[in-house]
Amino acid sequence: MNLNIEISEEEIELFHRFIGRRVKQLRQKQGLSQLQLALAMGFNSVSSIAKAEIGVENKHFNLEHLYKIAKILEIDLCDFIQDRE
């Protein structure tokens, strides 16, 4: 096990953007709008979802968000990271 691995800020940002794209793909596959998902998660507006899906203003989904989204979409949490290249 390599305990001295370095993970760059850029790598983390790319991972957040990947997750945002996966959320969008999975949400659209279920036919849910950003607003429907936002309301189901307890948000008052679509802003948080929209920004996290495209990765602007340093917004991203945290574990609680992903857990809620998985429950709402009736998918497994693993679906968010599958198909990662």
Secondary structure as UniProt FT lines:
FT   TURN            3..4
FT   HELIX           9..29
FT   TURN            30..31
FT   HELIX           34..41
FT   HELIX           47..54
FT   TURN            57..58
FT   HELIX           63..73
FT   HELIX           77..80
FT   TURN            81..83
//
